[in-house]
Amino acid sequence: MVTRCPVWGHPDLSLNSQRLSLLLLLLLLPGPQPALGMEDDASFPHLGESSQPPPRACPPRCSCPRPDTVDCDGLDLRVFPDNITRAAQHLSLQNNQLQELPYNELSRLSGLRTLNLHNNLISSEGLPDEAFESLTQLQHIYVAHNKLSVAPQFLPRSLRVADLAANEVTEIFPLTFGEKPALSLSSNQLSYVPPSLPPSLERLHLQNNLISKVPRGALSRQTHLRELYLQHNQLTDSGLDATTFSKLHRLEYLDLSHNQLAAVPAGLPRTLAVLHLGRNRIRWVEAARLGGLRGLRYLLLQHNQLGATGLPAGALRPLRGLHTLHLYGNRLDRVPQALPRRLRALVLPHNRVAALGARDLTSTPRLAELNLAYNCLASARVHLRAFRRLRALRSLDLAGNQLTQLPSGLPAGLHTLRLQRNQLRTLEPELLAGLHQLQELSLAHNRLRVGGIGPGTWHELQALQVLDLSHNELSFVPPDLPEALEELHLQGNRIGHVGPEAFLSTPRLRALFLRANRLHMTSIAPEAFLGLLHLRVVDTTGNPEPVLVRLPPTAPRQPRAAGP
């Protein structure tokens, strides 16, 4: 009989076998149920979900200055980034080459408040109708400068600003814009004002389109509208009627410039503060069409065709609150009569005004700015008392006329006087006397010589800081210049020498322009700039030779001294 002896293994191996058996047993036993609510834990992996960590918070090459902001501006992207954090509230994808918006990626970003898609290549075909339906918190969307031919069919009700400017839009769906207070459809191809615009609109940009007509009732519900931009279109008188703007009871700013209007539109809202009608074909201003606009502050009628009879005397008198009137480029042959008494700025350059009578400006005693530049004024036809009532005048522009001497009776409160590009040959001290507040005087492009500047001409100009005598016929620096002078323009003259005492009277001089004269290397005396401690610029370019400029050693900074 064979006796079998028991085989004993290694004690460590036996222990390991026991532990393995116990572990297998535990795994086969039913485990405890998950705690209540665990299935709602976002960190708990559910069936069909990956337990891998979420994608990086910031897409490659983009910047994320804040946890809720993703900036992918100007990266030449052709594909929408696929790993944008769901926490994003502000996403900028402008200045790329995106052609479409994938719905599945955009729908993930339900917390977006701002979406900037400006300057891409997105077409209407690349923008699904449902693209924005999940963005229920979106407030600002910028899709300007793309290739849209039709505006998106649905936009979130939360939207406050929608910018679709500079596309190729020709069609608007009735329900596209919901309740948006600001909407830009400028620079598209719209031929009429779209119907069914949001009643809550406050700003509407329709400039730079092909609009020739505003359909009746198109603006009848927009009673909150405050700003309306219709400039650079093809509007004619027949494209508007007396009801077009009549319901806009809060409208303050209306821009109809750069159209084809021949008359001021009828039915303008009484609330208007700014009316821009420049660059149309208006030949006649009918007082009745402006009569109710007593709160109008700015009326811009520049570059129309008013001529000698298009603005009858008193046509603008009902505009009691008018502050600024622009009439340049209208072929007017005289200053309009019976203007509003509270007018502060009258801008009339590039007309045909040939005379200023004693009473031409008496109806506007509060004028602070008068611009008559580039007309046909001659000294003989400017009355001695033409400016006598303008005690509030601060700026007078008479540049580009045919004046041979300074006008008489200039208002004592003037701060700026522009007389460049006339035919002045002399300056008489009496005509500048009393201008103690004058700060800027331009006499450039005249025919002045030093001998024609009378002694004491500058004596009473105690506040003058800027003096422009460029492009005259001066052979040296005029003497006894005002003490307060800080900027002196002498370029384009015939100056061949600057003596040691040339600037003794101007210790505050900061900038001196002597370019394009007849100066040579040593034409400026070494002592010429002694005491000019504030001098920063000495421009001597364009002279026959490089000019040596010596400044006192106490000058805080070396100015520029240049050659030809």
C-alpha positions in Angstrom: 0.0 0.0 0.0 1.3 3.2 -1.0 0.9 5.9 1.6 0.3 9.5 0.1 1.8 12.1 2.2 0.2 15.6 2.2 2.1 18.2 0.2 2.5 21.6 2.0 3.2 24.6 0.0 5.2 27.6 0.8 3.5 29.5 3.7 3.6 32.9 1.8 2.0 31.4 -1.3 -0.8 29.9 0.8 -1.6 33.2 2.4 -1.7 35.0 -0.9 -4.1 32.3 -2.3 -6.4 32.9 0.6 -6.5 36.7 0.1 -7.2 36.3 -3.6 -10.2 33.9 -2.8 -11.6 36.5 -0.3 -11.3 39.3 -2.9 -13.2 37.2 -5.5 -15.9 36.5 -3.0 -16.4 40.1 -2.1 -16.7 41.1 -5.8 -19.4 38.5 -6.3 -21.5 39.8 -3.4 -24.1 42.5 -4.3 -22.7 45.9 -3.4 -24.5 48.7 -1.5 -26.9 50.9 -3.4 -25.6 54.4 -4.4 -26.6 57.2 -2.0 -29.7 59.2 -2.9 -28.9 61.8 -5.4 -25.7 60.3 -6.7 -27.1 59.8 -10.1 -27.4 63.6 -10.3 -23.8 64.2 -9.4 -22.1 65.8 -12.4 -18.8 64.0 -11.4 -20.5 60.6 -11.4 -20.0 58.7 -14.7 -23.3 57.7 -16.2 -24.0 55.1 -18.8 -22.7 56.2 -22.2 -20.6 59.0 -20.8 -16.9 59.2 -20.7 -15.1 59.5 -17.3 -12.2 61.2 -19.0 -11.5 64.8 -18.0 -13.2 67.6 -20.0 -11.4 69.3 -22.8 -9.0 72.1 -22.1 -10.7 75.4 -21.1 -9.0 77.4 -23.9 -8.7 76.3 -27.5 -5.2 76.2 -29.1 -3.8 79.6 -30.1 -6.7 81.4 -28.5 -6.4 83.5 -25.4 -8.7 83.2 -22.4 -8.1 86.3 -20.1 -11.0 85.3 -17.9 -12.8 82.0 -17.2 -15.8 83.2 -19.2 -14.0 84.8 -22.1 -12.5 83.1 -25.2 -10.7 85.3 -27.7 -9.8 83.7 -31.1 -9.5 87.0 -33.0 -7.4 87.0 -36.2 -6.1 83.4 -36.2 -7.0 82.6 -39.8 -9.3 79.9 -38.5 -11.3 78.0 -41.2 -13.1 75.6 -38.8 -15.1 76.5 -35.7 -13.1 75.5 -32.5 -14.5 72.3 -31.1 -13.2 72.5 -27.5 -14.6 75.8 -26.2 -15.5 75.7 -22.5 -19.2 75.5 -21.8 -18.7 78.3 -19.2 -17.9 80.8 -22.0 -20.0 84.0 -21.9 -18.0 86.1 -24.4 -16.7 84.5 -27.6 -14.7 86.4 -30.2 -14.1 84.8 -33.6 -13.7 87.9 -35.6 -11.2 88.4 -38.4 -11.0 84.7 -39.4 -12.0 82.7 -42.5 -15.0 80.8 -41.1 -17.6 79.9 -43.7 -20.1 78.1 -41.5 -21.3 77.7 -37.9 -21.8 74.1 -36.9 -25.0 73.8 -34.9 -23.7 71.0 -32.6 -20.8 73.1 -31.4 -22.7 76.4 -31.0 -25.6 74.7 -29.1 -23.2 73.6 -26.4 -22.5 77.3 -25.5 -25.9 78.1 -24.0 -24.4 80.6 -21.6 -23.0 82.9 -24.3 -23.8 86.6 -23.9 -21.6 88.1 -26.6 -20.8 86.4 -29.9 -18.5 88.3 -32.3 -18.2 86.8 -35.8 -17.2 90.1 -37.5 -15.2 89.9 -40.7 -15.4 86.2 -41.7 -16.8 84.4 -44.8 -20.0 83.1 -43.4 -22.8 82.8 -45.9 -26.5 82.3 -45.3 -26.0 78.7 -46.4 -23.4 78.2 -43.7 -25.8 79.6 -41.0 -28.5 77.1 -40.1 -31.9 78.5 -39.2 -31.6 76.9 -35.7 -28.0 78.1 -35.2 -28.8 80.5 -32.3 -32.0 78.9 -30.8 -30.2 77.4 -27.8 -28.3 80.7 -27.0 -31.1 81.9 -24.8 -28.8 84.4 -22.9 -27.2 86.0 -25.9 -27.3 89.8 -25.8 -24.9 91.0 -28.4 -24.2 89.4 -31.8 -21.8 90.9 -34.4 -22.0 89.3 -37.9 -20.9 92.4 -39.8 -18.6 92.0 -42.9 -19.6 88.5 -43.9 -21.5 87.0 -46.9 -25.0 86.8 -45.6 -27.7 87.3 -48.3 -30.6 86.7 -45.9 -30.8 87.7 -42.2 -30.9 84.8 -39.8 -34.5 83.6 -39.5 -34.6 83.3 -35.7 -32.6 85.2 -33.1 -32.9 84.9 -29.3 -35.4 87.1 -27.6 -32.7 88.1 -25.1 -30.7 89.9 -27.8 -30.2 93.6 -27.3 -27.8 94.4 -30.2 -27.6 92.8 -33.6 -25.0 94.0 -36.1 -25.4 92.6 -39.6 -23.7 95.5 -41.4 -21.7 95.1 -44.6 -23.2 91.9 -45.8 -25.2 91.3 -48.9 -28.6 91.1 -47.3 -31.6 91.6 -49.5 -34.3 89.9 -47.4 -35.5 90.1 -43.8 -37.8 87.5 -42.2 -40.7 89.1 -40.3 -39.8 87.5 -37.0 -36.0 87.7 -37.2 -35.3 90.4 -34.8 -37.9 90.0 -32.1 -37.4 92.8 -29.4 -34.0 94.3 -30.1 -33.3 97.9 -29.0 -30.4 98.3 -31.4 -30.1 96.9 -34.9 -27.6 97.5 -37.6 -28.3 96.5 -41.2 -26.0 99.1 -42.8 -24.0 98.5 -45.9 -26.2 95.7 -47.3 -28.4 95.6 -50.5 -31.8 96.5 -49.0 -34.0 98.3 -51.4 -36.6 99.3 -48.9 -37.0 99.6 -45.1 -37.9 96.1 -43.9 -41.4 95.6 -42.4 -42.1 94.1 -39.0 -39.0 95.7 -37.3 -39.0 95.3 -33.5 -41.3 97.9 -31.8 -38.7 98.2 -29.0 -36.0 99.5 -31.3 -34.0 102.5 -30.0 -31.3 102.7 -32.7 -31.7 101.6 -36.3 -28.8 101.7 -38.8 -29.8 101.3 -42.4 -27.2 103.5 -44.0 -25.3 102.5 -47.1 -28.0 100.4 -48.7 -30.1 100.8 -51.9 -33.2 102.0 -50.1 -35.4 104.2 -52.4 -38.6 104.0 -50.4 -39.9 103.6 -46.9 -43.2 101.7 -47.2 -46.2 103.2 -45.5 -46.4 102.0 -41.9 -42.9 100.5 -41.9 -41.9 102.8 -39.0 -45.3 103.2 -37.4 -44.7 100.9 -34.4 -41.2 101.9 -33.5 -42.3 104.5 -30.9 -39.2 104.0 -28.8 -36.8 104.8 -31.7 -34.3 107.6 -30.8 -31.8 107.3 -33.6 -32.4 106.5 -37.3 -29.6 106.4 -39.8 -30.7 106.4 -43.5 -27.8 108.2 -45.1 -26.1 107.0 -48.3 -29.2 105.5 -49.9 -31.4 106.4 -52.9 -34.3 108.1 -51.2 -36.4 110.5 -53.2 -39.3 112.7 -52.2 -41.7 110.1 -53.6 -40.2 107.5 -51.4 -41.4 109.3 -48.3 -44.7 110.8 -47.2 -46.1 112.9 -44.4 -46.7 109.7 -42.3 -43.2 108.2 -42.7 -41.8 109.6 -39.5 -44.9 110.9 -37.8 -45.2 108.1 -35.3 -41.6 108.3 -34.0 -42.5 110.4 -31.0 -39.1 109.9 -29.3 -36.8 110.4 -32.3 -33.9 112.7 -31.6 -31.4 112.0 -34.4 -32.4 111.6 -38.1 -29.7 111.3 -40.8 -31.0 111.5 -44.3 -27.8 112.8 -45.9 -26.4 111.6 -49.2 -29.7 110.8 -50.8 -31.7 112.4 -53.6 -34.2 114.5 -51.7 -35.4 117.8 -53.4 -37.3 119.1 -50.4 -37.3 118.9 -46.6 -39.5 115.9 -45.7 -42.9 116.5 -44.2 -44.2 115.2 -40.9 -40.9 115.3 -39.0 -41.2 114.5 -35.3 -41.2 117.5 -32.9 -38.6 115.7 -30.7 -35.8 116.0 -33.2 -32.6 117.4 -31.9 -30.4 116.7 -34.9 -31.5 116.7 -38.5 -28.9 115.8 -41.2 -30.0 116.6 -44.7 -26.6 117.3 -46.2 -25.6 116.3 -49.8 -29.1 116.0 -51.2 -30.7 118.1 -54.0 -32.8 120.4 -51.9 -33.6 123.6 -53.7 -36.2 125.1 -51.4 -36.7 125.1 -47.6 -40.3 125.4 -46.7 -40.9 127.1 -43.3 -44.0 125.1 -42.7 -42.1 121.8 -42.7 -39.8 123.0 -39.9 -42.3 125.0 -37.9 -42.9 122.4 -35.2 -39.2 121.6 -34.6 -38.7 124.0 -31.8 -36.3 121.7 -30.0 -34.0 121.2 -33.0 -30.4 121.9 -32.1 -28.4 121.0 -35.1 -29.6 121.5 -38.7 -27.2 120.3 -41.4 -28.0 121.4 -45.0 -24.6 121.5 -46.5 -24.0 120.7 -50.2 -27.5 121.1 -51.5 -28.8 123.5 -54.2 -30.4 126.3 -52.3 -28.9 129.1 -54.4 -30.0 132.7 -54.0 -33.7 132.0 -53.3 -33.8 128.6 -51.7 -33.7 129.9 -48.1 -36.3 132.7 -47.8 -35.9 135.2 -45.0 -37.4 133.9 -41.8 -37.7 130.3 -43.0 -35.6 129.1 -40.1 -36.9 131.6 -37.5 -39.4 129.1 -35.9 -36.4 126.9 -34.9 -36.0 128.7 -31.6 -33.6 126.3 -30.0 -31.3 126.0 -33.0 -27.6 125.9 -31.9 -25.7 125.1 -35.1 -26.6 125.7 -38.8 -24.4 124.2 -41.6 -25.0 125.7 -45.0 -21.7 125.4 -46.8 -21.6 124.6 -50.5 -25.0 125.9 -51.4 -24.2 128.8 -53.8 -25.7 131.3 -51.4 -24.9 134.9 -52.4 -25.6 136.5 -49.0 -26.0 135.5 -45.3 -29.5 134.2 -44.7 -31.8 136.7 -43.0 -33.9 136.5 -39.9 -32.1 133.5 -38.5 -33.0 132.1 -35.0 -31.8 134.5 -32.3 -30.2 131.8 -30.2 -28.0 130.5 -33.0 -24.5 129.8 -31.7 -22.7 128.5 -34.8 -23.2 129.6 -38.4 -21.1 127.6 -40.9 -21.2 129.1 -44.5 -17.9 128.3 -46.3 -17.7 127.6 -50.0 -20.6 129.8 -51.0 -20.8 133.0 -53.1 -21.3 135.6 -50.3 -19.7 138.8 -51.7 -20.8 141.3 -49.1 -21.5 141.8 -45.4 -23.9 144.6 -44.7 -24.4 146.5 -41.4 -27.5 144.5 -40.6 -26.7 141.1 -42.1 -25.7 139.6 -38.7 -27.9 141.6 -36.3 -30.4 138.8 -35.9 -27.9 136.4 -34.3 -26.3 138.3 -31.4 -25.4 135.1 -29.6 -23.1 133.7 -32.3 -20.0 132.2 -30.9 -18.7 130.7 -34.2 -19.0 132.3 -37.7 -17.4 130.6 -40.7 -17.4 132.5 -44.0 -14.3 130.9 -45.4 -13.9 130.5 -49.2 -16.5 133.0 -50.3 -16.1 136.1 -52.4 -15.7 138.8 -49.7 -13.8 141.9 -50.7 -12.7 144.5 -48.1 -14.6 147.3 -49.9 -17.9 145.3 -49.4 -17.5 144.4 -45.7 -19.3 147.1 -43.7 -17.4 148.9 -40.9 -20.2 147.8 -38.5 -20.8 144.3 -39.9 -19.7 142.6 -36.6 -20.8 145.2 -34.1 -23.6 143.0 -32.5 -21.5 139.8 -32.2 -20.2 140.4 -28.7 -20.3 136.6 -27.9 -18.2 135.7 -31.0 -15.2 133.6 -30.2 -14.2 132.1 -33.6 -14.2 134.0 -36.9 -13.0 132.3 -40.1 -12.6 134.5 -43.2 -10.0 132.4 -45.0 -10.0 132.1 -48.7 -11.7 135.4 -49.6 -10.4 138.5 -51.4 -9.6 140.7 -48.4 -6.8 143.2 -48.9 -7.0 144.5 -45.3 -8.2 143.4 -41.9 -11.9 144.0 -41.3 -12.9 146.8 -38.9 -14.8 146.5 -35.7 -13.8 142.9 -34.9 -15.4 141.6 -31.6 -13.2 142.1 -28.6 -13.9 138.6 -27.3 -12.4 136.7 -30.3 -10.2 133.7 -29.4 -9.5 132.6 -33.0 -9.2 134.6 -36.2 -8.4 132.9 -39.5 -7.5 135.1 -42.4 -5.2 132.8 -44.4 -5.4 132.7 -48.2 -6.5 136.3 -48.8 -4.7 139.2 -50.4 -3.4 141.0 -47.3 -0.5 143.3 -47.9 -0.6 145.4 -44.7 -1.4 145.0 -41.0 -2.6 148.1 -39.2 -2.4 148.3 -35.4 -5.8 150.0 -35.1 -7.6 147.1 -36.6 -6.2 144.6 -34.1 -6.6 147.0 -31.1 -8.7 145.7 -28.3 -8.3 142.0 -29.2 -6.9 141.2 -25.7 -8.4 137.6 -25.7 -7.1 136.5 -29.1 -5.2 133.3 -28.8 -4.7 132.1 -32.4 -4.2 134.3 -35.5 -3.6 132.8 -39.0 -2.3 135.1 -41.7 -0.7 132.4 -43.9 -0.7 132.5 -47.7 -1.0 136.3 -48.0 1.4 138.9 -49.4 2.7 140.4 -46.2 6.1 142.0 -46.0 7.8 143.2 -42.9 7.5 146.8 -44.1 3.7 146.4 -44.4 3.4 145.4 -40.7 2.9 148.7 -38.8 4.8 149.5 -35.6 2.8 148.3 -32.5 0.7 145.8 -34.5 1.1 143.1 -31.9 1.1 145.4 -28.9 -2.4 144.6 -27.7 -2.5 140.9 -28.5 -1.5 140.0 -25.0 -3.0 136.5 -25.0 -1.8 135.4 -28.5 -0.2 131.9 -28.3 -0.2 130.8 -32.0 0.7 133.1 -34.9 0.9 131.7 -38.4 2.7 134.0 -40.9 3.8 131.2 -43.2 3.9 131.6 -47.0 4.2 135.3 -47.1 7.0 137.6 -48.4 8.8 138.2 -45.1 12.6 138.8 -45.4 13.2 138.6 -41.6 11.4 137.8 -38.4 8.9 140.6 -37.6 10.0 142.6 -34.5 8.1 143.0 -31.2 6.1 139.8 -31.4 3.6 139.1 -28.5 5.1 138.0 -25.2 2.6 135.2 -24.7 3.5 133.6 -28.1 4.2 129.8 -27.9 4.1 128.7 -31.5 5.4 130.7 -34.5 5.0 129.7 -38.1 7.4 131.4 -40.5 7.9 128.7 -43.1 7.7 129.4 -46.8 9.0 133.0 -46.6 12.2 134.7 -47.8 14.0 134.9 -44.5 17.8 134.7 -45.0 19.0 135.8 -41.6 17.8 135.5 -37.9 19.5 138.2 -35.7 20.4 137.9 -32.1 17.4 140.0 -30.9 14.8 138.3 -33.1 13.0 136.5 -30.2 13.7 138.8 -27.2 10.1 139.6 -26.9 8.9 135.9 -26.9 10.3 134.1 -23.8 7.6 131.5 -23.8 8.2 130.3 -27.4 8.0 126.5 -27.6 7.9 125.8 -31.4 9.5 127.7 -34.3 9.0 126.7 -37.9 11.5 128.2 -40.3 11.6 125.5 -43.0 11.7 126.4 -46.7 13.2 129.8 -46.3 16.6 131.1 -47.5 18.7 130.2 -44.5 22.3 128.9 -44.7 24.4 127.1 -42.2 25.3 130.2 -40.1 22.3 132.3 -40.9 20.9 132.1 -37.3 22.9 134.2 -34.8 24.4 132.1 -31.9 22.5 134.3 -29.4 19.1 134.1 -31.2 17.7 131.6 -28.8 19.1 132.8 -25.5 16.5 132.9 -22.9 14.0 130.6 -24.7 13.9 128.0 -22.0 10.7 126.4 -23.2 11.8 125.9 -26.8 11.2 122.3 -28.0 11.0 122.4 -31.8 13.1 124.4 -34.3 12.3 123.2 -37.8 14.7 124.4 -40.5 14.3 121.7 -43.1 14.0 122.6 -46.7 16.5 125.5 -46.6 19.5 125.7 -49.1 21.9 124.4 -46.5 21.8 122.5 -43.2 21.3 125.2 -40.5 23.3 125.3 -37.3 21.0 125.8 -34.4 22.6 126.8 -31.0 20.5 126.6 -27.9 21.4 127.8 -24.4 22.7 125.1 -22.2 19.9 125.6 -19.7 17.3 124.4 -22.2 15.7 121.2 -20.8 15.7 119.3 -24.1 17.6 119.6 -27.4 15.2 120.5 -30.2 15.3 119.2 -33.7 17.6 121.1 -36.1 17.5 119.6 -39.5 18.9 120.3 -42.9 17.4 120.1 -46.4 
